Every structure is written in C-alpha cells, then in structure tokens.
Amino acid sequence: MLGFLIGFAVTAAVVWLIVRNYQAQTVLLLAGLVLLGLTVLLVPGGKVLYPHAKTTGWSGFDVFAYAKGALSGQTAGIGMLIMAAGGFSRYMDRIGATDTMVTLCIRPLQALKAPYVVLALGYALGQIFHIFIPSAAGLAMLLLVTFFPTLVRLGVSEAAAAAMIATTGVMDLGPSSGGTNLAARIVGLSPVDYFVFHQIPVAVVAWVAITILTYISARWFDRAAARATAAAPMPAAPAPAAPAQAGREKRTAPAFYALLPMLPLTLILVFSPLVVGRVRLDVITAMLIGGLVAFGCEIAVRRDARAAMAGFMAFFQGMGQMFTDVISLLVCASVFAAGLKAVGAVDFLIAAARASGFGAVPMMLVMAAIVIFTSVITGSGVAAFFSFAPLVPKIASGLGVSAAKMLLPIQLCAGLGRSASPVAGVVIAVSGAGRCSTMEIVRRTAIPVAGGILVALALGGALL
C-alpha cells in the first residue's frame, strides 16, 4: 500500500509539473530517480538493477547505474529505430523526395475535398498494416515519412496527423504480436486461432468505431485551435527569416524520387507473412536500405559523388536531432516507469485485482481498468498486459467462464491505454513530428482511445 501511495503522489506531481510546462525530460528523470531511491530506502530487499546488469556494490550508485542502463538500452532498442527513421526522413527531405511524393499523391486526394476523411482512412489502413508490422513505434516511423507530409499538405494540422499516426498501432492484433502470442499460449490456442476466432470479431467493431472517432476528434480539435488562433491578438511583425540551414534546402527532384520515401514500408510489407513469409525485414534495416538506394540515385542523377556523399550527412544529422528531441524523453520516461514498478505501485494493483472477489464481468472490468491505468503511467501496453495476463486463467476458471473471452478485452485495452500515455514511446516519437507536446497528442487521441476501450469492454462483457 505504501508503494502505491508513493507512486500515486509522485505521478500526480509529475503530471502537475508537465502541465505547468516544466521541462518534461528533467521532471521524468528526477521523479524516476526519486522513486528508485525510495525503493532502496523503504522497500525491504528493494533492488533497482537494470535488467541483466550487475550491481555497482552499493545500492545508492545502482540508482544512477539504472539511468545509465536505460540510456544504453533505449538507445539500442526503440531509440535506434526512431533515430533511423528520423535520419531517413531528413535525407528524403534533403534530396527533394518528400516534396515529389507529396506533389504526386496530393492531387487525387485533393479531389476528394475531405482531408479529415483521408486522415480517418489513414488510421484504418494503418491498423491493418500493424498486423504485419507489430512494432507500434516502427509503424509510426514509417507513416511519418510517407503519409504525414501528405496529410499536412491536404490541410490537416501537424498535431492531428501525428495523433492519428500514434493510434495506428492502438490494438495489438495478428499472429506476429507479442501480446497475441502470450494470450494464445495462456489460453492454450495457436496464435492464428486466437486471432481469427477471438480477436477479429471484437477488433473489427472497435476498428470501425475508432476510425469514425478519429475523424470527429481531429476535425473538432483543429477547428477549436483555429478559433483560438483567430481570437488571439495580432502578433508583432515577424523578424526576417534566418538563412536555411545547410542540408535542409529544397531541391527539384526527378519524378521517380516520389517512390523513395515509400521504399522501406514496401520492403517491410513484401517481406512479411503478407507476401514473402520466409524472409523477414525489420524497420531499421529497411530504413538503411532505403537511404542507401536513395544515395545511389543521387549519384546517378547528380553525377557528383562528392556532393552526394556530403548530402548523405543529412541522414546522420537527422538521427542526432531525434536523439536530442525524442530519445532523451524516452530514456527519462523509462526511468520513471521503472521507479513506479520498483517502489511496488504496480504489484499493489495486481494484488488488488486478485483480491477483489467480483463476478465475471465486473472482474474483467476491474482488471481492464488496472491494465489501462498501468499502461498509461508506464507507457507500455506490453508490460502491463504481461504483468496481469497470467492471472486470468485461474480467475476465469474459478468464475466458470472462458479464459480466452475474459483475456481478449484486457489485451486490447493494454494497447489502447498505451496510446493515451504521454510517456509511451510511440506518443513521444510522433510529438516531435507534430511539433507539439506529448500531452497535446494524448488530448487528441483520448476520444478515439476511449471509444475503442468502451467497444472492447462492451463486446467482451457480452461474450462472457
């Protein structure tokens, strides 16, 4: 109980400070270190070692060594993915490929005269892609390079486009998903059977609801922002524009360059169970291949190897910028989440779920609520679901209901909760592209996420 109260108090302080526009990275890092330090002081036998790390010999230093482990671990994992995508996006912009792609794609989409319909359909298509690209952050990075600039040119705000992309992986579906595999193993089914007979009937309804709510939410928030801007006092005359930074100038590119930004996504989809199942290609490798293919095109088109090599530095500059803006926040958020777990806040919630003594539907709702809460405060739907999923079969058996039917809405809610977390990796990643705070992204994803949760829980309860 003490760990939960400490975690709740520190979380409330973090939210208050971030809302008051205190620097998010510093707030999260300090809060995480405080929680880890309190774990050492107050929790009997409390350990704060990073996974697979060795102790420094003194628990006080172990607290800071955890931050070092988070820096190296996050940078090598999802951080490298985000940096590779940032580098690829910067290079596509540098050589003019992004502008060429947008110019080509925007004409038929403008004919629809419905940018928010295009945005909502973007979510629908992205959720289908997520079945074959199980990494929510990886999918988001691919869509930021390809679909994001097109939406912005159509008239959708950067924040709306970024928020939509943050929700494309909101439901962890398909045999490739880690959550699906765990759930299938727990209930004694194959991942394919669990996906086809349990996930699809519920997920399709939630998918339609989220698509509709994405349209409504994005349009409402953009109109509200436009009204607020119109009502604001006129700003002073702007200062003369600064010269363009090296490596960022726009170029006129050949028409076939429009295909280059779409190359990584195409490779990922082709080398997946969708087409060529025996060969798999991860997102980082696909980004590197795409960047080097574009580099080869630059040499062939410009006929100047020296200039092409100098231009490729934009790839590495983009990676560095992503580390500064995004990875630093991701590392600090992971330290904060680790502190919440170490101090015992998550364990208290698990114990409370087991001791509640409710019936089947109330018990499902309680566990789903705890999983959503855990996903929001830690930024990880996988961690939340993996913590609670093993409890479900015994609870379901005691209540005389199907473990698979009880587990499904809880699994879907874990992913939904992640997209409403300001410390989730995917939310942090897209906020940089949207040039807005993670809290703004969460405000915009809240309505679609809430709708998805309600549909998942309503259908889950009806099927029990």
C-alpha positions in Angstrom: 0.0 0.0 0.0 2.8 2.4 0.9 4.4 1.8 -2.5 1.2 2.6 -4.3 0.6 5.8 -2.3 4.2 7.0 -3.0 3.8 6.1 -6.7 0.5 7.9 -6.9 1.9 11.0 -5.2 5.0 11.2 -7.4 2.9 10.6 -10.5 0.5 13.4 -9.6 3.5 15.7 -9.1 4.9 14.8 -12.5 1.6 15.5 -14.2 1.2 18.8 -12.4 4.8 19.9 -13.4 4.5 18.9 -17.0 1.1 20.6 -17.4 2.8 23.7 -15.9 5.3 23.5 -18.8 8.3 22.4 -16.7 10.9 20.6 -18.9 9.5 17.1 -19.3 12.8 15.2 -19.6 14.1 16.6 -16.4 10.9 16.1 -14.5 10.6 12.5 -15.5 14.2 11.7 -14.8 14.2 13.3 -11.4 10.9 11.6 -10.5 12.2 8.2 -11.6 15.4 8.7 -9.6 13.4 9.7 -6.5 11.2 6.6 -6.8 14.2 4.3 -7.3 15.9 5.9 -4.3 12.8 5.5 -2.1 12.7 1.8 -3.2 16.2 1.3 -1.8 15.3 3.1 1.4 11.8 1.9 2.1 11.3 -1.5 0.4 12.8 -4.5 2.2 15.3 -6.1 -0.2 14.4 -3.5 -2.8 16.6 -3.7 -5.9 17.0 -1.2 -8.7 19.2 -3.0 -11.1 18.6 -2.6 -14.8 17.7 -6.0 -16.5 20.8 -8.2 -16.8 23.0 -5.5 -15.2 25.4 -6.2 -12.3 25.4 -4.2 -9.1 28.0 -1.5 -8.5 28.4 -2.8 -5.0 26.4 0.0 -3.4 22.6 0.4 -3.9 23.0 4.2 -3.9 25.1 4.0 -7.1 22.8 1.4 -8.5 20.1 4.0 -8.8 22.2 6.1 -11.2 23.5 3.0 -12.9 19.9 2.2 -13.8 19.7 5.5 -15.6 22.8 4.6 -17.5 21.3 1.2 -18.4 18.1 2.9 -19.6 20.2 5.3 -21.8 22.1 2.4 -23.4 19.1 0.0 -23.6 16.6 2.5 -25.0 19.1 3.9 -27.5 20.0 0.5 -28.8 16.3 -0.6 -29.0 13.4 1.6 -29.9 15.7 4.6 -29.8 17.7 3.3 -32.8 14.5 2.7 -34.7 13.4 6.3 -34.1 16.8 7.7 -35.0 17.0 5.6 -38.2 13.5 6.9 -39.2 14.5 10.5 -38.3 17.6 10.2 -40.4 15.8 8.7 -43.4 13.1 11.4 -43.2 15.7 14.1 -43.1 17.5 12.7 -46.1 14.3 12.3 -48.1 13.6 16.0 -47.4 17.2 16.9 -48.3 17.1 15.3 -51.7 13.6 16.6 -52.6 12.0 13.1 -52.5 9.4 14.1 -49.9 8.1 17.1 -51.8 8.0 15.0 -55.0 6.0 12.2 -53.3 3.6 14.7 -51.7 3.1 16.6 -55.0 2.3 13.3 -56.8 -0.1 12.0 -54.1 -1.9 15.2 -53.2 -3.7 15.8 -56.5 -6.2 12.8 -56.3 -6.6 13.3 -52.6 -7.4 17.0 -53.0 -10.1 16.0 -55.4 -12.0 14.4 -52.5 -12.1 17.8 -50.8 -12.3 15.9 -47.5 -8.9 15.9 -45.7 -10.3 14.5 -42.5 -11.9 11.6 -44.3 -8.4 10.8 -45.7 -7.0 11.1 -42.2 -9.6 8.7 -40.7 -9.0 6.2 -43.5 -5.3 6.6 -42.8 -5.9 5.2 -39.3 -8.0 2.3 -40.7 -5.2 1.4 -43.2 -2.5 1.8 -40.6 -4.3 -0.6 -38.2 -4.3 -3.2 -40.9 -0.6 -2.6 -41.5 0.0 -3.1 -37.8 -1.0 -6.8 -38.2 2.1 -7.2 -40.4 4.3 -4.6 -38.6 3.9 -5.5 -34.9 6.0 -2.6 -33.6 3.7 0.4 -33.0 6.7 2.7 -32.9 8.1 1.2 -36.1 4.9 1.6 -38.0 4.5 5.1 -36.8 8.0 6.0 -38.1 7.2 4.6 -41.5 3.9 6.5 -41.7 5.6 9.8 -40.5 7.9 9.5 -43.5 5.2 8.6 -46.0 1.7 9.7 -45.0 2.3 12.6 -42.6 3.5 15.2 -45.1 0.7 14.4 -47.4 -1.9 14.9 -44.7 -0.4 18.3 -43.7 -0.4 19.5 -47.3 -4.1 18.5 -47.6 -4.9 20.9 -44.7 -4.8 18.7 -41.7 -2.8 20.2 -38.8 0.5 18.6 -37.9 -0.8 17.7 -34.4 -3.9 16.0 -35.9 -1.8 14.0 -38.3 0.7 13.0 -35.6 -2.1 12.0 -33.2 -3.7 9.8 -35.8 -0.4 8.0 -36.6 0.0 7.4 -32.8 -3.2 5.4 -32.8 -2.5 3.2 -35.8 -1.0 0.5 -33.5 -3.6 1.1 -30.8 -4.8 -2.6 -31.0 -2.2 -5.3 -30.8 -3.6 -7.7 -33.4 -2.3 -10.6 -35.5 -0.1 -13.7 -35.0 3.0 -11.6 -35.1 2.1 -9.6 -32.0 3.8 -10.4 -28.7 0.6 -9.9 -26.8 -1.3 -12.2 -29.1 1.3 -14.9 -28.7 1.3 -14.6 -24.9 -2.5 -14.6 -24.8 -2.8 -17.6 -27.1 -0.2 -19.6 -25.1 -2.0 -18.8 -21.8 -5.4 -20.0 -23.1 -4.0 -23.0 -24.9 -4.7 -21.8 -28.5 -2.5 -21.3 -31.6 -1.8 -17.6 -32.3 -3.7 -17.9 -35.6 -6.8 -19.4 -34.0 -6.8 -16.8 -31.2 -6.5 -14.0 -33.9 -9.2 -15.4 -36.2 -11.8 -16.7 -33.8 -11.4 -14.2 -30.8 -9.6 -11.0 -31.9 -11.2 -10.3 -35.2 -14.9 -10.3 -34.2 -14.3 -7.7 -31.5 -11.4 -5.8 -33.1 -13.4 -5.1 -36.3 -16.2 -3.3 -34.4 -13.6 -1.4 -32.4 -11.7 -0.6 -35.6 -14.8 1.0 -37.2 -15.6 3.0 -34.1 -12.0 4.3 -33.8 -12.0 5.3 -37.5 -15.2 7.3 -37.1 -14.0 8.9 -33.8 -10.6 9.8 -35.4 -12.5 11.8 -38.0 -14.7 13.5 -35.4 -11.9 14.2 -32.9 -9.3 15.6 -35.4 -11.8 17.9 -37.0 -13.1 19.2 -33.7 -9.7 19.9 -32.2 -8.4 21.6 -35.4 -11.5 23.8 -35.6 -11.1 24.7 -31.9 -7.5 25.5 -32.5 -8.4 27.7 -35.5 -11.0 29.6 -33.4 -8.5 30.2 -30.6 -5.9 31.5 -33.1 -8.4 33.8 -34.7 -9.4 35.2 -31.3 -5.8 35.8 -30.2 -4.3 39.3 -30.6 -2.3 40.0 -33.7 1.4 39.3 -33.1 4.1 41.8 -33.8 5.7 41.8 -37.3 8.0 38.8 -37.6 11.7 39.2 -37.8 13.4 38.5 -41.1 13.7 34.8 -41.8 17.0 33.2 -41.0 19.0 31.6 -43.8 18.2 28.0 -44.4 20.4 25.5 -42.6 22.9 23.5 -44.5 21.5 20.3 -45.7 17.9 21.5 -45.5 17.4 23.4 -48.7 14.7 22.1 -51.0 15.7 20.6 -54.4 13.9 19.9 -57.6 13.9 16.1 -57.9 13.0 13.7 -60.7 9.5 12.3 -60.6 10.7 8.7 -59.7 12.0 10.1 -56.4 8.4 10.0 -55.3 8.9 6.3 -54.8 11.9 6.5 -52.5 10.1 7.5 -49.2 7.7 4.6 -49.7 10.5 2.0 -50.2 11.0 1.0 -46.5 7.3 0.4 -46.0 7.1 -1.5 -49.2 10.0 -3.7 -48.2 8.5 -4.4 -44.8 5.1 -5.4 -46.3 6.6 -7.6 -49.0 9.0 -9.4 -46.7 6.2 -10.3 -44.2 3.6 -13.1 -43.9 1.5 -11.0 -46.3 3.7 -11.9 -49.3 7.1 -13.5 -48.7 6.8 -15.1 -45.3 10.1 -16.9 -45.3 12.1 -13.7 -45.3 11.6 -11.0 -42.6 12.9 -7.5 -42.7 13.0 -5.2 -39.6 12.2 -1.5 -39.8 15.8 -0.2 -39.1 17.3 -2.4 -41.9 14.6 -1.3 -44.3 15.3 2.4 -43.5 19.1 1.8 -44.1 18.3 0.1 -47.4 16.0 2.9 -48.4 18.6 5.5 -47.6 21.4 3.8 -49.5 19.2 3.2 -52.5 18.4 7.0 -52.5 22.1 7.7 -52.1 22.7 5.6 -55.3 20.0 7.5 -57.1 21.7 10.8 -56.1 25.0 9.7 -57.6 23.3 8.6 -60.8 21.2 11.7 -61.2 23.6 14.4 -59.9 26.7 12.7 -61.3 28.7 14.2 -58.5 29.8 11.6 -55.9 31.4 14.1 -53.6 28.2 16.2 -53.4 26.1 13.0 -53.0 28.3 11.9 -50.1 28.1 15.3 -48.5 24.4 15.2 -48.8 24.1 11.8 -47.1 25.3 13.5 -43.9 21.7 14.7 -43.6 20.8 11.1 -42.6 23.2 11.3 -39.6 22.2 14.8 -38.7 18.5 13.7 -38.6 19.5 10.8 -36.3 21.2 13.2 -34.0 18.3 15.6 -33.9 15.9 12.7 -33.0 18.2 11.8 -30.1 18.1 15.3 -28.7 14.3 15.8 -29.1 12.8 12.3 -28.7 15.2 9.7 -27.4 16.2 11.8 -24.4 12.5 12.0 -23.4 12.1 8.3 -24.0 15.0 7.4 -21.7 13.8 9.7 -18.9 10.3 8.2 -19.2 11.6 4.7 -18.9 13.5 5.6 -15.7 10.2 7.0 -14.3 8.2 3.9 -15.3 10.9 1.7 -13.7 10.6 3.7 -10.5 6.9 3.1 -10.3 7.4 -0.6 -10.7 10.3 -0.9 -8.3 8.5 1.0 -5.5 5.7 -1.5 -5.6 2.8 0.5 -7.2 2.2 -2.0 -10.0 2.4 -5.0 -7.6 -0.2 -3.4 -5.4 -2.6 -3.1 -8.3 -2.1 -6.8 -9.2 -2.8 -7.9 -5.7 -5.9 -5.7 -5.5 -7.2 -7.3 -8.7 -6.7 -10.8 -7.3 -8.5 -9.9 -4.0 -11.5 -8.1 -5.4 -13.8 -11.1 -5.4 -16.2 -9.8 -8.2 -18.2 -11.8 -10.7 -17.0 -12.4 -14.3 -18.0 -9.1 -16.0 -17.1 -6.9 -13.0 -13.8 -8.7 -12.6 -13.0 -8.2 -16.3 -13.8 -4.5 -16.0 -11.6 -4.2 -12.9 -8.6 -6.0 -14.5 -9.0 -4.0 -17.7 -9.1 -0.7 -15.7 -5.9 -1.7 -13.8 -4.2 -2.6 -17.1 -5.2 0.7 -18.7 -4.0 2.6 -15.7 -0.7 0.7 -15.7 -0.3 1.3 -19.5 -0.9 5.0 -19.1 1.5 5.6 -16.3 4.3 3.3 -17.6 3.8 4.0 -21.3 4.0 0.2 -22.1 0.9 -1.8 -23.0 3.1 -4.9 -23.3 4.5 -4.6 -19.8 1.0 -4.0 -18.3 -0.5 -7.0 -20.1 2.4 -9.3 -19.4 2.1 -8.5 -15.7 -1.7 -9.3 -15.4 -2.3 -11.9 -18.2 -1.0 -14.9 -16.2 -3.7 -14.3 -13.5 -6.6 -14.6 -15.9 -6.9 -18.4 -16.4 -7.2 -19.1 -12.7 -9.7 -16.3 -12.2 -11.8 -17.4 -15.2 -11.8 -21.0 -14.1 -13.0 -20.0 -10.6 -15.8 -18.0 -12.2 -16.7 -20.7 -14.7 -16.1 -18.6 -17.9 -13.8 -18.9 -20.9 -10.3 -17.6 -20.2 -9.9 -16.5 -23.9 -13.1 -14.4 -23.7 -12.0 -12.8 -20.5 -8.5 -12.2 -21.6 -9.2 -10.6 -25.0 -10.7 -7.3 -23.9 -7.9 -6.9 -21.4 -5.3 -7.5 -24.1 -6.9 -4.9 -26.4 -7.2 -2.4 -23.6 -3.5 -2.7 -22.8 -2.7 -1.3 -26.3 -5.4 1.2 -26.2 -4.1 2.6 -22.9 -0.6 2.9 -24.3 -1.8 5.3 -27.0 -3.2 7.6 -24.2 0.1 7.7 -22.3 2.2 10.8 -22.6 5.3 8.7 -21.8 4.7 6.0 -24.4 7.5 5.6 -27.0 5.1 6.0 -29.9 3.5 9.1 -28.5 6.9 10.7 -27.8 8.0 9.9 -31.3 5.1 11.4 -33.1 5.0 14.5 -30.9 8.3 15.6 -32.4 6.9 15.5 -35.9 3.7 17.2 -34.8 5.8 20.0 -33.2 3.6 19.7 -30.1 3.8 18.3 -26.6 3.0 14.7 -25.7 0.1 16.0 -23.7 -1.4 17.6 -26.8 -1.1 14.2 -28.6 -2.8 12.5 -25.7 -5.6 15.0 -25.7 -6.3 14.3 -29.3 -6.1 10.5 -29.0 -8.3 10.4 -25.9 -11.6 10.3 -27.7 -10.7 7.5 -30.3 -9.0 5.6 -27.5 -11.9 5.9 -25.1 -14.3 4.8 -27.9 -12.1 1.7 -28.6 -12.0 0.8 -24.9 -15.8 1.1 -24.5 -16.4 -1.1 -27.6 -13.9 -3.7 -26.5 -15.3 -3.9 -22.9 -18.9 -3.9 -24.1 -18.4 -6.7 -26.6 -16.1 -8.6 -24.2 -18.7 -8.4 -21.5 -21.5 -9.5 -23.9 -19.4 -12.6 -25.0 -18.6 -13.8 -21.4 
